[in-house]
Amino acid sequence: MNEKEKFNLLVGSRVKLARERAGISQGELAIKMGFGKHQFISNIETGIRAVSADEIFTLIEILGVSMDFFTDPYLVVDEAVLSFRARSDVSELAAFEKRVGNLVSAAVRFSDLAGEEVNPLKQQLSVDSSTAISFATGLGTQVARKLNLGAIPAQNLEACLEKELGILVFYVDAPEGISGSACHMPRLDLIVINRSEADFRRNYDLAHELFHVLTWAKLPPRRHDWIEGKTKPKVEKLADAFASGLLMPTKSIQARWSARKESEDLNAWLFSNASEMKVSGQAFYWRLVSAGLLTAKLRAQVDESKLSRPSDVSEKPRLFCESFVRRMHTVLEQGKVSARKAAALIDLDVSELDSLFASYGLESPLLGTD
C-alpha cells in the first residue's frame, strides 16, 4: 500500500467515525455533500475514493470536526478508552488526560512507522460484576504464578507485562493526586504510572490498572476512579483484591509467615516483610488477615501506625519505557518524524530529547522532518 492509499484510508475511517458520532447515515451525508447516492460516501469511508480539499472543508462544516481530525495521523480519535486514578479534587486532570492521549498517539504512530504488527492475541480474565472479592484475590495469585513473577512479583511485573502480554508501562511526571491511568485499544494496551510516587504505591497502581486492562471487555472501569470517596464501585474493589493477590501471592506470604520466629516483634516483622515485598505495611497486614494467618489475638498486637513506609521517592524510574524510547529513536534516526513533532507528543522540549535518549544509553539521532 502506497502513501496515497494509506492517507485515503485514514481520511475515510475518520469520515465514518465523525458521521456515526453525528448520527448521520451515509445517504444523509451524501445528500448534504451534493452527491445524491450513499455509495459515494461508502467509497470515501473505505478509501476507494479520495476526498478533495473542498470536500474536506465541507465535511468539517457538516460534521463539526477540525482539519486535524481528518488528516493528523498522530491523533488517536477512534479507539482509545481511558481510565484514571486520581483524587476528585485534582484540577489538572483534564490537562493530564490530554498528555496521556498524546502519549497513546505517539506509541501507536511510532509502532506504525517502525512497521510493527499488532498483537492479535489479547488476554482477558473471566470476571463480571457478580465476581466475589475473594475470587479476585485468587485470580491475582494465579496470574502471578502464570507469569512466573517469583516470590516478590513487584520486582518483575513491569518487564513481564510487555514481554508476555504486550502491555506498555509508561512512567511520567504527573500532578500530585494523580496516580496513573490505563488505556485500552484494539491495537494497544498501555498503563501510565506517576513516577513521582513511592515504589509501593507505583507497584500497587500498576497491579490495579493491570486488572482493568485484563477485564475491560466485560467489566470496564469508570473513566475517573477517584482514590478518595465514601463508596467504591465493585469493579475497583475487585481491582484492589486482584492487586493484593498478585503482589502478595498466597504461597509467598505463607512461606514468610512460616519462617517467622515467635520471639520477633510483630510490628517490626510486618514492616520488614512489607518492605521486602515492595508493598505498603498496611497492604501486607490486611493480606495476612484475608489469608487467615493473623488471628484476632495477634492482630491486637499490631500498631498500624508503625507499619507506614516512607512515601518519599529516592530514585524515580526513567521516563516512559525503554521499548518506546528506542522505537522513537529509530524513527527519528530514519527521518520518519521530526524532533519537534516527537517532542510535542511526549510533552518535552526538543532540547530535552537528548537527555531522554542518554538516560537509555542512546546517542542523539539525526533528526529528520515529517
C-alpha positions as a Markdown table, in Angstrom:
| # | Residue | x | y | z |
|---|---|---|---|---|
| 1 | Met | 0.0 | 0.0 | 0.0 |
| 2 | Asn | 1.5 | 3.4 | -1.0 |
| 3 | Glu | 1.3 | 6.6 | 1.0 |
| 4 | Lys | -1.7 | 7.9 | -1.0 |
| 5 | Glu | -3.7 | 4.8 | -0.3 |
| 6 | Lys | -2.8 | 5.0 | 3.4 |
| 7 | Phe | -3.9 | 8.6 | 3.5 |
| 8 | Asn | -7.2 | 7.8 | 1.8 |
| 9 | Leu | -7.9 | 5.1 | 4.3 |
| 10 | Leu | -7.0 | 7.4 | 7.2 |
| 11 | Val | -9.4 | 10.1 | 6.0 |
| 12 | Gly | -12.1 | 7.6 | 5.1 |
| 13 | Ser | -12.0 | 5.9 | 8.5 |
| 14 | Arg | -12.4 | 9.2 | 10.3 |
| 15 | Val | -15.2 | 10.4 | 8.0 |
| 16 | Lys | -17.0 | 7.2 | 9.1 |
| 17 | Leu | -16.3 | 7.8 | 12.7 |
| 18 | Ala | -17.4 | 11.5 | 12.6 |
| 19 | Arg | -20.5 | 10.6 | 10.6 |
| 20 | Glu | -21.6 | 7.9 | 13.1 |
| 21 | Arg | -20.9 | 10.2 | 16.1 |
| 22 | Ala | -23.1 | 12.8 | 14.5 |
| 23 | Gly | -25.9 | 10.3 | 13.9 |
| 24 | Ile | -25.9 | 10.8 | 10.2 |
| 25 | Ser | -26.5 | 8.0 | 7.7 |
| 26 | Gln | -24.3 | 7.6 | 4.5 |
| 27 | Gly | -27.4 | 8.6 | 2.5 |
| 28 | Glu | -28.0 | 11.7 | 4.5 |
| 29 | Leu | -24.3 | 12.8 | 4.3 |
| 30 | Ala | -24.3 | 12.1 | 0.6 |
| 31 | Ile | -27.2 | 14.5 | 0.1 |
| 32 | Lys | -25.6 | 17.2 | 2.3 |
| 33 | Met | -22.4 | 16.8 | 0.3 |
| 34 | Gly | -24.4 | 17.1 | -3.0 |
| 35 | Phe | -23.5 | 13.5 | -4.2 |
| 36 | Gly | -27.1 | 12.1 | -4.1 |
| 37 | Lys | -26.1 | 8.5 | -3.7 |
| 38 | His | -24.8 | 6.9 | -0.5 |
| 39 | Gln | -22.3 | 4.9 | -2.5 |
| 40 | Phe | -20.1 | 7.9 | -2.8 |
| 41 | Ile | -19.8 | 8.1 | 1.0 |
| 42 | Ser | -19.2 | 4.4 | 1.2 |
| 43 | Asn | -16.3 | 4.7 | -1.3 |
| 44 | Ile | -14.8 | 7.5 | 0.7 |
| 45 | Glu | -15.1 | 5.6 | 4.0 |
| 46 | Thr | -13.4 | 2.5 | 2.6 |
| 47 | Gly | -10.6 | 4.5 | 1.0 |
| 48 | Ile | -11.6 | 3.7 | -2.6 |
| 49 | Arg | -12.3 | 7.4 | -3.4 |
| 50 | Ala | -10.1 | 10.3 | -2.4 |
| 51 | Val | -11.5 | 13.4 | -0.8 |
| 52 | Ser | -10.7 | 16.7 | -2.4 |
| 53 | Ala | -9.7 | 19.8 | -0.4 |
| 54 | Asp | -13.1 | 21.4 | -1.0 |
| 55 | Glu | -14.9 | 18.3 | 0.2 |
| 56 | Ile | -12.8 | 18.1 | 3.4 |
| 57 | Phe | -13.8 | 21.7 | 4.3 |
| 58 | Thr | -17.5 | 20.8 | 3.6 |
| 59 | Leu | -17.2 | 17.7 | 5.8 |
| 60 | Ile | -15.6 | 19.9 | 8.6 |
| 61 | Glu | -18.6 | 22.2 | 8.5 |
| 62 | Ile | -21.2 | 19.4 | 8.3 |
| 63 | Leu | -19.7 | 17.1 | 10.9 |
| 64 | Gly | -18.3 | 19.7 | 13.3 |
| 65 | Val | -14.7 | 18.5 | 13.5 |
| 66 | Ser | -11.3 | 20.0 | 12.8 |
| 67 | Met | -9.0 | 19.6 | 9.9 |
| 68 | Asp | -6.6 | 17.6 | 12.2 |
| 69 | Phe | -9.3 | 15.2 | 12.9 |
| 70 | Phe | -9.2 | 14.0 | 9.3 |
| 71 | Thr | -5.5 | 14.4 | 8.5 |
| 72 | Asp | -3.3 | 14.1 | 11.6 |
| 73 | Pro | -2.0 | 10.5 | 11.8 |
| 74 | Tyr | -0.8 | 11.1 | 15.4 |
| 75 | Leu | -4.3 | 11.9 | 16.6 |
| 76 | Val | -5.9 | 8.8 | 18.2 |
| 77 | Val | -9.6 | 9.6 | 17.9 |
| 78 | Asp | -11.4 | 6.4 | 17.4 |
| 79 | Glu | -10.4 | 3.5 | 19.6 |
| 80 | Ala | -8.7 | 4.8 | 22.8 |
| 81 | Val | -10.6 | 4.3 | 26.1 |
| 82 | Leu | -9.0 | 5.7 | 29.2 |
| 83 | Ser | -9.5 | 5.3 | 32.9 |
| 84 | Phe | -7.7 | 7.4 | 35.6 |
| 85 | Arg | -6.9 | 7.0 | 39.2 |
| 86 | Ala | -7.0 | 10.4 | 40.9 |
| 87 | Arg | -8.4 | 12.4 | 43.8 |
| 88 | Ser | -11.6 | 14.0 | 43.0 |
| 89 | Asp | -10.2 | 17.5 | 43.6 |
| 90 | Val | -7.3 | 17.3 | 41.1 |
| 91 | Ser | -7.7 | 20.4 | 38.9 |
| 92 | Glu | -5.0 | 19.3 | 36.4 |
| 93 | Leu | -6.8 | 16.1 | 35.4 |
| 94 | Ala | -8.1 | 17.4 | 32.1 |
| 95 | Ala | -4.7 | 18.6 | 31.1 |
| 96 | Phe | -3.2 | 15.2 | 32.2 |
| 97 | Glu | -5.8 | 13.4 | 30.1 |
| 98 | Lys | -4.6 | 15.3 | 27.0 |
| 99 | Arg | -1.0 | 14.4 | 27.8 |
| 100 | Val | -1.9 | 10.7 | 28.1 |
| 101 | Gly | -3.8 | 10.9 | 24.8 |
| 102 | Asn | -0.7 | 12.3 | 23.1 |
| 103 | Leu | 1.4 | 9.5 | 24.5 |
| 104 | Val | -1.0 | 6.9 | 23.2 |
| 105 | Ser | -0.9 | 8.6 | 19.8 |
| 106 | Ala | 2.9 | 8.6 | 19.8 |
| 107 | Ala | 3.0 | 4.9 | 20.8 |
| 108 | Val | 0.6 | 3.9 | 18.0 |
| 109 | Arg | 2.2 | 6.1 | 15.4 |
| 110 | Phe | 5.8 | 5.1 | 16.2 |
| 111 | Ser | 4.8 | 1.5 | 16.0 |
| 112 | Asp | 3.2 | 2.0 | 12.6 |
| 113 | Leu | 6.3 | 3.9 | 11.3 |
| 114 | Ala | 8.5 | 1.1 | 12.6 |
| 115 | Gly | 6.4 | -1.5 | 10.7 |
| 116 | Glu | 5.5 | -3.4 | 13.8 |
| 117 | Glu | 2.5 | -5.7 | 13.7 |
| 118 | Val | -0.4 | -5.6 | 16.1 |
| 119 | Asn | -0.6 | -8.4 | 18.6 |
| 120 | Pro | -3.9 | -10.1 | 17.7 |
| 121 | Leu | -3.9 | -12.3 | 20.9 |
| 122 | Lys | -5.1 | -10.4 | 24.0 |
| 123 | Gln | -5.5 | -11.9 | 27.4 |
| 124 | Gln | -8.8 | -11.3 | 29.2 |
| 125 | Leu | -9.9 | -12.6 | 32.6 |
| 126 | Ser | -13.4 | -14.0 | 33.0 |
| 127 | Val | -14.9 | -11.8 | 35.6 |
| 128 | Asp | -18.1 | -9.7 | 35.9 |
| 129 | Ser | -20.0 | -7.7 | 38.5 |
| 130 | Ser | -21.0 | -10.8 | 40.3 |
| 131 | Thr | -17.4 | -12.0 | 40.9 |
| 132 | Ala | -16.6 | -12.4 | 44.6 |
| 133 | Ile | -13.8 | -10.3 | 46.1 |
| 134 | Ser | -12.0 | -13.3 | 47.4 |
| 135 | Phe | -12.1 | -14.8 | 43.9 |
| 136 | Ala | -10.4 | -11.7 | 42.5 |
| 137 | Thr | -7.6 | -12.1 | 45.1 |
| 138 | Gly | -7.1 | -15.7 | 44.0 |
| 139 | Leu | -7.0 | -14.6 | 40.3 |
| 140 | Gly | -4.2 | -12.2 | 41.2 |
| 141 | Thr | -2.2 | -15.1 | 42.8 |
| 142 | Gln | -2.9 | -17.3 | 39.7 |
| 143 | Val | -1.7 | -14.6 | 37.3 |
| 144 | Ala | 1.5 | -14.1 | 39.3 |
| 145 | Arg | 2.1 | -17.8 | 39.1 |
| 146 | Lys | 1.2 | -18.0 | 35.4 |
| 147 | Leu | 3.6 | -15.1 | 34.6 |
| 148 | Asn | 6.4 | -16.6 | 36.7 |
| 149 | Leu | 6.7 | -13.4 | 38.7 |
| 150 | Gly | 8.6 | -15.2 | 41.5 |
| 151 | Ala | 8.4 | -14.7 | 45.3 |
| 152 | Ile | 8.5 | -10.9 | 45.0 |
| 153 | Pro | 6.2 | -10.2 | 42.0 |
| 154 | Ala | 6.7 | -6.4 | 42.2 |
| 155 | Gln | 10.3 | -6.8 | 41.1 |
| 156 | Asn | 9.4 | -8.5 | 37.8 |
| 157 | Leu | 5.9 | -7.2 | 37.0 |
| 158 | Glu | 6.7 | -4.3 | 34.7 |
| 159 | Ala | 9.1 | -6.1 | 32.5 |
| 160 | Cys | 6.8 | -9.1 | 32.3 |
| 161 | Leu | 3.8 | -7.2 | 31.2 |
| 162 | Glu | 5.4 | -6.0 | 27.9 |
| 163 | Lys | 7.2 | -9.3 | 27.2 |
| 164 | Glu | 4.4 | -11.7 | 28.0 |
| 165 | Leu | 1.2 | -9.6 | 27.5 |
| 166 | Gly | 2.3 | -6.8 | 25.2 |
| 167 | Ile | 1.2 | -4.1 | 27.6 |
| 168 | Leu | 3.4 | -1.0 | 27.7 |
| 169 | Val | 4.1 | 0.7 | 31.0 |
| 170 | Phe | 4.9 | 4.4 | 30.8 |
| 171 | Tyr | 6.3 | 6.3 | 33.8 |
| 172 | Val | 5.5 | 10.0 | 33.7 |
| 173 | Asp | 5.6 | 13.1 | 35.8 |
| 174 | Ala | 2.0 | 13.6 | 36.8 |
| 175 | Pro | 0.4 | 16.2 | 39.0 |
| 176 | Glu | 0.1 | 15.4 | 42.7 |
| 177 | Gly | -3.0 | 13.4 | 43.3 |
| 178 | Ile | -3.0 | 11.5 | 40.0 |
| 179 | Ser | -1.6 | 8.0 | 40.5 |
| 180 | Gly | -2.0 | 6.7 | 37.0 |
| 181 | Ser | -4.1 | 5.7 | 34.0 |
| 182 | Ala | -4.9 | 2.7 | 31.9 |
| 183 | Cys | -5.6 | 2.8 | 28.1 |
| 184 | His | -7.4 | 0.1 | 26.2 |
| 185 | Met | -7.4 | -0.1 | 22.4 |
| 186 | Pro | -7.7 | -2.9 | 19.9 |
| 187 | Arg | -4.1 | -2.2 | 18.8 |
| 188 | Leu | -2.5 | -1.4 | 22.2 |
| 189 | Asp | -2.9 | -1.6 | 25.9 |
| 190 | Leu | -1.0 | 0.9 | 27.9 |
| 191 | Ile | -0.6 | 1.7 | 31.6 |
| 192 | Val | 0.7 | 5.1 | 32.8 |
| 193 | Ile | 2.2 | 5.4 | 36.3 |
| 194 | Asn | 3.1 | 8.6 | 38.2 |
| 195 | Arg | 6.9 | 8.1 | 38.7 |
| 196 | Ser | 6.9 | 10.7 | 41.5 |
| 197 | Glu | 5.2 | 8.4 | 43.9 |
| 198 | Ala | 6.8 | 5.9 | 46.3 |
| 199 | Asp | 7.7 | 2.5 | 44.9 |
| 200 | Phe | 5.0 | 0.7 | 46.9 |
| 201 | Arg | 2.3 | 3.0 | 45.5 |
| 202 | Arg | 3.6 | 2.6 | 42.0 |
| 203 | Asn | 3.6 | -1.2 | 42.3 |
| 204 | Tyr | 0.1 | -1.2 | 43.7 |
| 205 | Asp | -1.2 | 1.1 | 40.9 |
| 206 | Leu | 0.5 | -1.0 | 38.3 |
| 207 | Ala | -1.2 | -4.2 | 39.5 |
| 208 | His | -4.5 | -2.3 | 40.0 |
| 209 | Glu | -4.5 | -1.0 | 36.4 |
| 210 | Leu | -3.5 | -4.4 | 35.1 |
| 211 | Phe | -6.8 | -5.8 | 36.4 |
| 212 | His | -8.7 | -3.1 | 34.4 |
| 213 | Val | -6.7 | -3.9 | 31.2 |
| 214 | Leu | -7.4 | -7.7 | 31.6 |
| 215 | Thr | -11.1 | -7.3 | 32.4 |
| 216 | Trp | -12.0 | -4.3 | 30.2 |
| 217 | Ala | -14.2 | -6.2 | 27.8 |
| 218 | Lys | -16.7 | -7.5 | 30.5 |
| 219 | Leu | -16.0 | -5.1 | 33.3 |
| 220 | Pro | -14.9 | -1.7 | 32.0 |
| 221 | Pro | -13.8 | 0.8 | 34.7 |
| 222 | Arg | -15.2 | 4.2 | 35.1 |
| 223 | Arg | -13.3 | 7.0 | 33.3 |
| 224 | His | -12.3 | 8.5 | 36.6 |
| 225 | Asp | -11.6 | 6.2 | 39.5 |
| 226 | Trp | -11.5 | 8.6 | 42.5 |
| 227 | Ile | -9.0 | 7.4 | 45.1 |
| 228 | Glu | -10.9 | 9.1 | 47.9 |
| 229 | Gly | -14.6 | 8.7 | 48.5 |
| 230 | Lys | -17.2 | 7.1 | 50.8 |
| 231 | Thr | -18.3 | 4.5 | 48.3 |
| 232 | Lys | -16.1 | 2.5 | 46.0 |
| 233 | Pro | -17.6 | 0.7 | 42.9 |
| 234 | Lys | -17.4 | -3.0 | 42.8 |
| 235 | Val | -15.0 | -3.0 | 39.9 |
| 236 | Glu | -12.5 | -1.0 | 42.0 |
| 237 | Lys | -12.8 | -3.4 | 45.0 |
| 238 | Leu | -12.2 | -6.3 | 42.6 |
| 239 | Ala | -9.1 | -4.5 | 41.2 |
| 240 | Asp | -7.8 | -3.8 | 44.7 |
| 241 | Ala | -8.2 | -7.5 | 45.6 |
| 242 | Phe | -6.6 | -8.6 | 42.4 |
| 243 | Ala | -3.6 | -6.3 | 43.1 |
| 244 | Ser | -3.3 | -7.7 | 46.6 |
| 245 | Gly | -3.2 | -11.3 | 45.4 |
| 246 | Leu | -0.8 | -10.5 | 42.5 |
| 247 | Leu | 1.8 | -8.6 | 44.6 |
| 248 | Met | 1.5 | -10.9 | 47.6 |
| 249 | Pro | 0.7 | -14.4 | 46.3 |
| 250 | Thr | -0.6 | -16.9 | 48.8 |
| 251 | Lys | 2.5 | -19.2 | 48.6 |
| 252 | Ser | 4.9 | -16.3 | 49.2 |
| 253 | Ile | 3.1 | -14.9 | 52.3 |
| 254 | Gln | 2.6 | -18.4 | 53.8 |
| 255 | Ala | 6.3 | -19.1 | 53.4 |
| 256 | Arg | 7.2 | -15.9 | 55.1 |
| 257 | Trp | 4.8 | -16.5 | 57.9 |
| 258 | Ser | 6.1 | -20.0 | 58.4 |
| 259 | Ala | 9.7 | -18.6 | 58.7 |
| 260 | Arg | 8.7 | -16.0 | 61.3 |
| 261 | Lys | 10.1 | -16.5 | 64.8 |
| 262 | Glu | 7.6 | -16.1 | 67.6 |
| 263 | Ser | 10.1 | -14.1 | 69.5 |
| 264 | Glu | 10.2 | -11.4 | 66.8 |
| 265 | Asp | 8.3 | -8.2 | 67.3 |
| 266 | Leu | 5.3 | -8.5 | 65.1 |
| 267 | Asn | 5.2 | -4.8 | 64.1 |
| 268 | Ala | 8.8 | -4.9 | 63.1 |
| 269 | Trp | 8.4 | -8.1 | 61.2 |
| 270 | Leu | 5.4 | -6.8 | 59.3 |
| 271 | Phe | 7.2 | -3.6 | 58.3 |
| 272 | Ser | 10.3 | -5.5 | 57.2 |
| 273 | Asn | 8.5 | -8.1 | 55.1 |
| 274 | Ala | 6.3 | -5.4 | 53.5 |
| 275 | Ser | 9.4 | -3.5 | 52.5 |
| 276 | Glu | 10.9 | -6.7 | 51.0 |
| 277 | Met | 7.7 | -7.4 | 49.1 |
| 278 | Lys | 7.7 | -3.7 | 47.9 |
| 279 | Val | 4.2 | -3.1 | 49.2 |
| 280 | Ser | 2.8 | -0.9 | 51.9 |
| 281 | Gly | 2.8 | -2.1 | 55.5 |
| 282 | Gln | -1.0 | -1.8 | 55.7 |
| 283 | Ala | -1.5 | -3.8 | 52.5 |
| 284 | Phe | 0.8 | -6.6 | 53.7 |
| 285 | Tyr | -1.0 | -6.6 | 57.1 |
| 286 | Trp | -4.5 | -6.9 | 55.5 |
| 287 | Arg | -3.3 | -9.5 | 53.1 |
| 288 | Leu | -2.3 | -11.7 | 56.0 |
| 289 | Val | -5.6 | -11.1 | 57.6 |
| 290 | Ser | -7.6 | -12.1 | 54.5 |
| 291 | Ala | -5.4 | -15.2 | 54.2 |
| 292 | Gly | -6.4 | -16.2 | 57.7 |
| 293 | Leu | -2.8 | -16.1 | 59.0 |
| 294 | Leu | -3.2 | -13.3 | 61.6 |
| 295 | Thr | -5.5 | -14.4 | 64.4 |
| 296 | Ala | -7.6 | -11.9 | 66.4 |
| 297 | Lys | -5.1 | -12.3 | 69.3 |
| 298 | Leu | -2.1 | -11.4 | 67.0 |
| 299 | Arg | -4.0 | -8.5 | 65.4 |
| 300 | Ala | -4.4 | -7.0 | 68.9 |
| 301 | Gln | -0.6 | -6.7 | 69.0 |
| 302 | Val | -0.4 | -4.7 | 65.8 |
| 303 | Asp | 0.0 | -0.9 | 65.8 |
| 304 | Glu | -0.8 | 0.1 | 62.2 |
| 305 | Ser | 0.9 | 3.5 | 62.8 |
| 306 | Lys | 4.2 | 1.5 | 62.9 |
| 307 | Leu | 3.6 | -0.1 | 59.5 |
| 308 | Ser | 3.8 | 3.1 | 57.4 |
| 309 | Arg | 6.7 | 3.2 | 55.0 |
| 310 | Pro | 8.3 | 6.5 | 53.8 |
| 311 | Ser | 6.4 | 8.0 | 50.9 |
| 312 | Asp | 9.4 | 10.0 | 49.6 |
| 313 | Val | 10.9 | 8.9 | 46.3 |
| 314 | Ser | 14.7 | 8.2 | 46.5 |
| 315 | Glu | 15.0 | 7.3 | 42.8 |
| 316 | Lys | 12.5 | 7.8 | 40.1 |
| 317 | Pro | 12.1 | 5.3 | 37.2 |
| 318 | Arg | 13.2 | 6.6 | 33.8 |
| 319 | Leu | 10.7 | 8.5 | 31.8 |
| 320 | Phe | 8.3 | 6.3 | 29.6 |
| 321 | Cys | 9.7 | 2.9 | 28.9 |
| 322 | Glu | 12.7 | 1.5 | 27.0 |
| 323 | Ser | 11.0 | -0.1 | 24.0 |
| 324 | Phe | 9.0 | 3.1 | 23.3 |
| 325 | Val | 12.1 | 5.4 | 23.6 |
| 326 | Arg | 14.1 | 3.1 | 21.4 |
| 327 | Arg | 11.3 | 3.0 | 18.8 |
| 328 | Met | 11.1 | 6.8 | 18.8 |
| 329 | His | 14.9 | 7.0 | 18.5 |
| 330 | Thr | 14.7 | 4.7 | 15.4 |
| 331 | Val | 12.0 | 6.6 | 13.6 |
| 332 | Leu | 13.8 | 9.9 | 14.3 |
| 333 | Glu | 17.1 | 8.5 | 13.0 |
| 334 | Gln | 15.3 | 7.3 | 9.9 |
| 335 | Gly | 13.8 | 10.7 | 9.3 |
| 336 | Lys | 10.2 | 9.4 | 9.5 |
| 337 | Val | 9.2 | 12.0 | 12.1 |
| 338 | Ser | 10.6 | 15.4 | 13.1 |
| 339 | Ala | 12.1 | 16.1 | 16.5 |
| 340 | Arg | 9.6 | 18.9 | 17.1 |
| 341 | Lys | 6.6 | 16.6 | 16.5 |
| 342 | Ala | 8.0 | 13.8 | 18.7 |
| 343 | Ala | 8.9 | 16.2 | 21.5 |
| 344 | Ala | 5.4 | 17.8 | 21.4 |
| 345 | Leu | 3.7 | 14.4 | 21.7 |
| 346 | Ile | 5.7 | 13.4 | 24.8 |
| 347 | Asp | 5.5 | 16.8 | 26.4 |
| 348 | Leu | 9.2 | 17.6 | 26.2 |
| 349 | Asp | 11.2 | 20.4 | 24.6 |
| 350 | Val | 13.4 | 19.4 | 21.6 |
| 351 | Ser | 16.4 | 20.1 | 23.8 |
| 352 | Glu | 15.3 | 17.6 | 26.3 |
| 353 | Leu | 15.2 | 14.7 | 23.8 |
| 354 | Asp | 19.0 | 14.2 | 24.1 |
| 355 | Ser | 18.7 | 13.8 | 27.8 |
| 356 | Leu | 15.9 | 11.3 | 27.4 |
| 357 | Phe | 17.9 | 9.2 | 24.9 |
| 358 | Ala | 21.0 | 9.4 | 27.1 |
| 359 | Ser | 19.1 | 8.0 | 30.0 |
| 360 | Tyr | 18.6 | 4.9 | 28.0 |
| 361 | Gly | 22.2 | 4.8 | 26.7 |
| 362 | Leu | 21.2 | 6.1 | 23.2 |
| 363 | Glu | 23.1 | 8.7 | 21.2 |
| 364 | Ser | 21.3 | 11.6 | 19.8 |
| 365 | Pro | 19.8 | 10.6 | 16.4 |
| 366 | Leu | 20.0 | 12.6 | 13.2 |
| 367 | Leu | 16.7 | 14.4 | 13.5 |
| 368 | Gly | 14.5 | 14.2 | 10.4 |
| 369 | Thr | 11.4 | 16.0 | 9.3 |
| 370 | Asp | 7.7 | 15.0 | 8.9 |
